[in-house]
Amino acid sequence: MTLNKPTMVKPRQALLTIGNTLVVFAVSANDNQQPVELATQIVYAPVLVNQEVGLTTTQTPFHQTQNTLSIDFLDRFNANSLVSLSDYVPGVQASRNGAGMGEDYSIRGFPLGGRLLLDGVLDNQSYYVRDPATYEQVDFIKGHNSAWYGAGVPGGSVNFIPKRPQYQPSTSVTAGLGSDDYQALVVDSTGPLAPHSAWAYRTVLAARHLNSDKQNVDSSPVTLLNSVAWQGESTELTGSWEYSRQNYPYDFDNVYAQGSPVYDVSYVHPASFAKSEYHRFELQSDTQLASNLRLEGIYRRITGQREEKRIGFWFMADEDSPLPGYYREVDENFTQNTGHLSLHYDYTLGGLRHETAVGLAYHETQSTYDDAVSSYDFSLNIYQPDFDVSLPSQDQLTPLSGDIDWQESALLMSQKSQLTDTLDLSLGARYTDYRLTNVSGNASTSEADNRALSYSAGLAWALDDQLTLRASYSQSWLANQGQDKNANYFDPSRGVQHELGLNWQPTPSATLDMALFNIRQNNLLVRDLEIAERYVLVGEKTVKGAEANLSIALSDQWQATAATAYMEARLEKTNDANEGNRFPSVPTHQHSLLLHYQPISQLTLTPGVVYQGSRPGDRANSFYVDSYTRYDLSAHWQVMPDLSIQASIQNLTDIDYVTSSAANDFLRFGDSRTLRISATKQF
């Protein structure tokens, strides 16, 4: 359960330097900046957040490494989504979900599959891209902790912290323009409903338009977020309604042929389109039942509908043949219900602090689709696709309808204890009952029906005020669909991460955070060696790696944040020729550097550079995509106290590069040079 309310937090006193404090990652030269209290499940102690650069690191209650990007950082680069800037976080790469229609990330080698969190529970699981105007910050949690968050991949989690009503009135209007016909308007207003009122509101309206590098692909998302909060003597309630309209079409990715990625080509037919609408209704509560007893709850309901025409290619048979055409009409209705209730008990034993928490969690996703599909009715040239083709008629389409029903309920508990004045222990456990039914047509059914028990543990040892050591163990799981030869449902896949790390702050202006980690995921479905139509649970993957983050104030005008990651990611057991190969799209080496230069008080320049090493393009390691170095630059000018201007250039040298790949016909490219400027007026 995650609630981010400064007014309700009760900061820990003795454990602040052990493992649950947010450590400054990008040091600010502003000596007048005051600590900010953030109360969340993963950040709940007084912290110092740099509002200039907006990069920080912290540890979760289970002592896994976490990196935070603030909304200020995204605003400086005029970002319309987080994906393009996520590679500044070590061990994180942009990933693919729904051919551009959804938002996804890969953490320590494992794509999340769109399982993103909002306030610590699952966000919209349909094709969806969250607008940066709706959240304050995003946390990249290294190592997924299924004891608290439920199903997920072992690499980690991404958690968005939404904007909430504030009791100090504030209104801002931001207007932006840029290359590729970029246009943006964001209005953000908050404050009490009346003077000295216990009620407050927040309204955010974000409307954008952007043409992509691909022909026939543009996007004009609109998001409206309305929320109200009420603060009583011991209770705070927050209600939210969010409406989102999105229209990014299925863009079909790109291909690798004749020894290189095929850039500057789009396989999206001009008749393609996508229309989707989503509503999120939410109620959160935080009640102090007694001085040491707190009850937190959240209920979220998301409904949506999508209408699409996907017109492009099916797959690449070989490099010398045209791409077979693909046509699909999509009509889907989507419903998601998520709830989480937890009771937290704080107490003291022997002068040492402890917290015991127990909770209940529930999640249900239902999707009903009524589609029609056809393939091979036309073809597209790999290098010069001609869209002057005859599209299939209605009588040539094959109906494709289905239902997806996924339910997950759980009982969870955690224990956080001071063992000594310098040693902190965290334990977690979760029992989950889940069921998944995927029916396509009247004949094909894929099911999962099982239970999962998962654990986590962590230790943090403060050697002194400057150096903290940590060790953690976390488990993850994901449902496997289908049945074995004995007609039993497959057990879920299992992931385990071990991590050792340190956080060292030798001076107030320098912080070093380092981590060594070992991840193993097994119980993966692979083909049976004896019967090709059968699957067995013997697949296994491993990732061994290291990460380091260094932040330092070089002078009153210059600050720097540098990050590096090393990952050795292997397919250990696959029952085929891919055994022992590297993960597709995972670089062995990754580096980033972000500088912060303030020549005068009103002007801030933020140059950055990102490096991703060469990566295998597929599981067979049959081809590799080149390494790349991307340069970015942003400038912030405080023209007047209530007026600021932000200008940015991403991909300064306009390089062509691949952000992620899964096969020779599933490549995603980074954006070309992007120029944007915006102005923000405060009222």
N, C-alpha and C positions, 0 to 999 in steps of 0.2 A: 504494500500500500504506500503510495507516495502522495504526500500533501506538502505543498510549498507555500507556507504561510509564516512570514516573519513574526507576526503577532502572537502566535501560539507556541513557538519553540521555547523549550527550556534547555539552554546550552549545558553540555557536560562540562564540568570544571576540571576534574583530575585527568580525563582522558584526551584532552584537547591536543596534546602533542604525540599521541600514540598512533592512532590509525584512522580516525574518522574525521579528521579536519581536512578542509580543502587547502592545499598548499599552493602558494602563488607560483604559477608556471611562467607567466609573462609579467615581469616586475614593472610597476608603474613608478614614474619619477615624481608623482604628485604626493607630497608629504602630508597634504591635508585630507587625503582620501580616508574615509572611515570604514571600519569593518562592516560587512553586511551579513545578516543572519539569514540562512537558508534552511528551512525545515523540510527535509524530504527523507525518504527511506535510505537514500544513498548519499545524501549530503545533509547533515543536520547539526552542524556546529558553527560557531561564528567563523566567518571566512573573509579573506581579502580578495576581491575579484578585480582584476585589471580591466577597467572599462575602455581602455584604449585598444589593446590588441585582442583581448578576450579569449586567451588560451590559458587553461589551468589544468592541474592534475590533482587527483585525490584518490583515496581508497574507499571502497564500499564497506559496510559493516562486516562483510566477509573478507575484507582485505584484498580485494582484487584491484588491479590498476584501473584507473578511470581517467579519461581526458574530457575536458569540457570546452565546447565552443559557444561563446555568448552571442546573442543576437546582435550586439554591437559590432562584432567581427564580421558577421554576414552583411550588416548594413553598410559597412565601410566598402565592401566589394560589390554592393548593389546586387546581391545574390537573389535569384528567384527560386532557388532550391539549395539545399545543403550539399547535394551530391558533388558538385563541381569543386568544392573546397574541402571535402572530407579527407583528401589525401595529405593534408597538413598534419593529420593525426597519425602517429607511427603505428604500423600494423593494420591500417585501414585503407581499403580501396573501394572505389565505386563499383557496384555490381549491377546486374541486369535483372529486371523483373517486369514481365509483360511487355517486352520489346519497347521500353521507354514509357509505357503507360503507368508504371508503378515505380516507387522509390525503394532502393535497396543498397546495401553495403556489405562488404566482405571484411570480417574482423579476424585477424590471425589465421587467414587462409580459408575461412568458412563463410560463404554467402548466407545472409540471414533469411533469404526467401521471403522477404517482405514482412517478417514478423517483428514489426517495430512497436515500441511501447510509448504510451502517453501517460504521464503521471504514474509510471510503474506497472500499468496493466495494458493489455493489447489495444493498439490503435486500430484504425480502419484496415481490415484485412483484404479488402477488395483493391482493384487497381486504383492507386491514390498517391498523390504527391502533396505533402503538407507544406503550406505556404509559410515562409519564415516570419511573416507578420503576426502569426498566431502564437508564437512561443518565445520565451525569454532566453532559453539556452537548450543545448542538446548534450547529453552525456553519452560517451562511448565507453561502455563498461566492458573491460577486458576479461573474458571468461564468463560464460553464461552460468548463472546460478539458478538451476531449476528448482531448488528448495524454496525459493521465493517467487520466481517468475513463471514457473511451469515449463512447458515444452519449449525447446529452442536448440540451436546448434552450439557446439562447445566453444566456439571462438569468442562469443560475447553477445552483447545486447546494445541496442540504441534506444535511449529514453529521452523523449521531448518533455520539457517543463513548460506548460502553457502559460500564457499571459492571464493575469487574474485582476479582479477589481482592486483598486487602491483607494484609500480614504483621503489622499491628497489630490485635488483636481488637476488634471493635465490633459491637454489635447494637442495632437500633432498631426500635420498633414505633410505627406511626402509625395512628390511628383518626380518621375524619372523618364529619361529618354536614352536611347542607345542604338548601337548597330543592330542589324537584322530586324529593323522596325520595332525595337523594344520600346514599350510604353508601360508605365506603371503609375498607379495611384493608390496610396495607402493612407487611411484615416484611422487614427487610434485615439479614443477618448475614454477617460476614466475619472472617477471621483465619487463623493457621497451623493445620495439622491436628494439630500437636504442638509443644511448646516447641522453639524453635530448628530447626524443620523447614524443609526446602526446599520443602515443599508448602503451599499456601494454598487456601482455598475462598471462594466467595461464593454465597449463596442469597438470592434476592429473590422474595417472594410478594406479588402485588398483586391484590386483588379489589375490584371497584367495582360500584355499581348507580346508574343515573340514568334518570329519566324525561325525555324531551325536551319541547320546547314543542309538538310535534306529537302529535295524538291517535294512539294505537295504535303509538307508537314509543318504545321504551325500550331500554336497553343494560345488560348485566351481564358485562363482560369479566373474565376471569381469566388471569393470566400467572404462570408459574413459571420463573425463571431460575436454573440451577445452573451454576457454573463452577469449575474448579480450575486452579491455576497451579503450575509448577515452575520454580525458578531454580537453574541450575547455574553453574559458574564463568564460562562464556561463552555460555550458552544459556538462553533463557526460553521455556517452552511454556505455552500456555493452551488448555484445552478447555472448550467450553460446550454446554449443551443448554437450549433455551428452548421451553417449551410455552405456547401461547396459545389460548384459547377465546373467540370473539367472536360476538355475536348481534344486532348492529345491523341492522335490516331496511332494504331499499331504500326510501328515503323519498320518491322521486319529485319532489323539489324543489318549487317553487311557481311561480305565474304572475303576469304583469303584465297587467291588464285595466282598461279604463275609466280610463286615465290614472294608475294607481298600482299598486304591488304589492298583492297580495291577502294581507294578513296574517291570522294567527289561523285559518287553515284548513288541514286536513290531508286529503290524498287517499289516505292509506294505509288499506287495508281491514283490519278487525280480524283476518282470517284470515291476514294476511301474517306471515311469520317468516323468520329466517335463522339457520343454525347453521354455524359454521365452526371448524375446528381446524387449528392449524399447529404443526409441530415444526421447530426450527432446530438443526442439529448443526454444530459449528464447531471447527476446530483452527488455532491460530496459533503461529508460531515466529519467534524472533529470535535469530540466532546470530552472534556476533562471531568470524569466521573468523581474523582477524588484527587487529593494532592499528588498521589503517585499512581493513578489509574486513568488510562486514556483509551477511548474507543474511537476508531477511525473506520470510515466506510465510504465506498464509492459504487455507484451503479451507472452503467453506460449502455446506451442503446444507439446503434447505428443502422440506418436504413438507406438503401440506394438502389438505383436502377441504371442500366447501361443499354444503349442502343448503338451498334457499330456496323460498319462494313470494312472488313479486312481484305484488301486486295493487293497481293504482292506475289511472293514466291513461296514454294513449299519446302524445298531443300536443294542442295547442290549435289547432283549425282557425280559429276566429274568436272574438271576445269575446262574441258573442250566442248561441253554440251550446254545448251541454254538451260536456264532455271525453269523448272515446271511451275506453272502458275497456280495460285491458290486464291480461292474466293470463299468468304464466310460472312454470313449475316448473323449478328449476335443480338439476343434479347434476353437480359438477365435481371432478376430481382434478388436483392441481397439484404439479409438481416443479421445483425450481430448483437448479442446481449452479453455483457460482462459485469460481474460483481465481485467485490472484495470487502471483507469485514475482518478487522483485526483488533485485538485487545492487548494493550501494552501496560505492563506492571513494572514500575521502577522501585527499587528498594536498596537498602544498604545493609551489608553484613560485614562485621569486623572493620567498619570504617571504609569499606570498598563498595563501589557502585555496581549495580547489576540491573539488567532489564530482561524480562521474560515476555515473549509475545506469542500469542496463538491466533490463528486466523482461518477463515473459510474463503474459498475462491470458487468461482463458477464462470465458465465461458461457453457460449454456444454460437456457432455460425451456421446459417442456412442460406443456400443459394439454389435458385431454380432457374434453369436456362432453357430456352426454346430456340435453337439455332438451326441454320441450314448451311451446308457446305458443299463445295465442289473443288476438284483439283485436276490438273492436266488439261484443262480446256483451252489454255493458251500458254505461251512460254515467253521468257524475257532474256534478252542477251545480257551476259554478265557485265560487259563494259559499256554498252550503249543500249539500255533497255528502251524499247519502243512500246508506248502505252496505247498505240492505235490498234487495239485488239478487240475482238468481240468477247464480251463478258457472258458468262452462262445465263441462260434464261431460268425462270423459276422452276420449270419442269425438269431442268437438269440438276437441280440441287437435291441433296440428300438430307432429309430431316435429321437433326441431332439434338435431342433433348436430354435433360438429366437433372438430378438433384444431388446436392452435397449437404450433408448434415454432420457437423462435428460438435461433440459435447465433451467438456472436460470439467470435472469437479474435484476439489482437493481440500485436504486438511493440512495445515502447515504450522510450524512453530520455530522460534529462534530464541537463542540465549546469548546475551552479551554480558561478559563479566570482567571486572578487574580482578586479576589473580594477585597482583601486587601493584604498587604505585606506578610501576613502569611496564607491566605486562598485561596485555588485553587479549581475551579469548572470545571468539564468536563461533557458535554452532547453529546449524539449521537442518531441518528435516521436513519432508513433504510426502504425503501419500496422495496419489492422483488416480482417479478412475476416469478412463476416457473411452469414447466410442466414435468411430468415424465410418460413415457410409457414403459411398460415391457410386451412384447409379447413373449409367449412361444408356439411354434407350430402354428397352425392355429386357435386354439379355446380359449386358456387361455390368457386373457389380464388383466393386472393390471395397473391402471392409477392414476395420481394425476394432478390436474389442479387448481391452487389456487394462492392467494396472501398473503403476510405476512408483517405486519408492526411491527417493533421492536424498542426498545429504550434502552438506558443505561444512567446512571448518576453516578457521583462520586464527593466526597468532600475530600480534604486533608488539614489538619490544622497543621501548624508547631508551636507548643507551644514554642519551643526554638530551638537552634542549635542541640540539642540531641534527642528530642522527636517529632515525627509526628504521628498524629491520622488520620485515613482514614475511609470513609464509601462509599459503592458502591451498585449500583443496576444494574443488567444486565439481559437481556432477551435472550432466545435462542428458536429455533424452528427446527423441522424436518418434512418433508412431510409424511403424511399418505396416503397409497395407497388404492384405492377402493372407493365405493359409499355407501351411507346410503340407508335406505328403500325408500326414496323419489327420488332416483337416482341422488342425489347431491354428488359431490366429498367431501370427508372428509376434514375438516379443518386440519391444521398441529398440531402436538403436540406442547405444549408450556412449556418452562422452565423459572423459575425466580430464581435468586440468590440474597440474601441480605448478605452483609459482613461488619463487623466492624473489624478494625485492628489497630495495632500500630507498629511503628519502633523506637526503642530506642537504642542510641549509647552512653552509659554513659562514655566510654573512647574511644580513637582512636583504641584500640585493642579489643573491645568487642561490639557485635551487637546482639540485640534481636528483632526478628520479630514475632508477634503473630496475629492470625486471628480467628474470630468466624464467622461461615457462616450457612445459612439456605437455602436449595435448594428445590424447589417444581416443579415437572414436571407433567403436566396433559394433557388432551386431548389425552390419550393413547388408542389405540384400544384394546378392550377386547370383549369376547364373550357375545352376547345378552342372557339374562337369559330366554327369552321366545322362541327364535328361535336360535338353536345352530349354524346354518350356517351363521347367521348374526352377524356383529360386531357393537359396539357402542362406542362413544367417552367419556367414563367415567373413564378410567384407570388413576391412579395417583400414583406417587412415591415421597418420601421425603428423604432428607439427612440433618441431623443436625450434626455439628461437630466443631472441633477446631484444629488448627495447631500452632506449635511453632518451631522456628529455633533459635538456639543460636550458635554464633561463638565467639571464644575467643583465644587470644594469651596467653598461659600459661607461656611461657618464650621465650627467643630468639630461642630456639630449638624446642619447642613444641607448636603446635596450634591444636585446636579441633573444630569440627562442630558437633552439635547434633540436631536432629530433632525428633518431635513426632507428631502424629495425632490421633484424636479420631473421629469416624464416627458412627452415629446411622442412618442406612439406612433401610427404610421400604417400603414394597409394600402396600400402603394405600388402594387402590381400585383396585380389580382384577376381581370381579364378579365370583370368585371361592374360593376354600378352601385355597388358598395361601394368602388371604387378611390378612394383618398385619404381614406377615413373613418378615424376613430380606432379603436383596439383596443377591443373590448368589455371592460367591467369594469376598465379601467385608469384611475385618477384622474390628472389632471395635477398636482395638489398633494396632498402627504401630510405630516403633521406629528405629532410625539409629544413628550411631556414626562413625565419620571419624576423625582419628588422623593424624597429619602431624609432623614427627620427622626428624630433620636435624642434625645429630651428627657432621658432617663436611660439608663444603660448597659443596663438590662434590657429596654427598650421601643424598638421601631423601627416607625415609620409610613411607608408607601410609597404616596402618592397618585400617580395617573397619569392622563393624558388622551391620547386618540388622535383625530386628525382625518383623514378621507378625503374628498376632493373629489367633486363630482358626476362620474358616469361614464356612458358609453354603455352601454345594456343589451344591444345586439346588434351584429353586423357592419354592419348597415344603418344604425346610429345612429338608428333609428326612434323610440326612446324613451331617456330618461336616468333613472338612479336618483339620488335625492337624496344630497347630501353628508351626513355625520353626524359628530357629536362625542360620543365615549364617555368616561365618567369611571369610573375604577376606584380601589379603595382596599384596601390590605392592612395588617395589623398583626401584629407578631411580639413575643411576650412570653416572655422567658426566666425562667420562674417559679423554677426551680432549675437548678443546673448540668446536671442530667440530665433536665430536663423543660421543654418549650417548648409554647406554644400559638400557632397561626396562625389568624387570622380574615380573611376577604376578602369584598369586594363587587365584582362585575364588573357593568358597565352600571348604575351607581349611580342614574341618572335614569330607567331603564327605557324607553329609546327603542326604536322599531322601526327597523331598518336592514337594508340588503342588503349582504352580504359579497362576493358574486360573482354574475355572471350571464353567460349565453351567448346567450340568446334570450328571447322573451317567455314561454316556458313552461319556462325553466331558470334560476330564481332561487334563491339560497340566502340565508337570513336569519341575522342574528346572534342570539345567545342573549338572552333577556329578563334582567331583573335576577336575578343569581345570588348567593346568600348561602351561605357555607360556613365551617365551623370545624373545626379538627383539633388533636389533641394528639400530641406525639412524645415518647416515653420512651426514653432511652438506657440500655443495660445494659452 
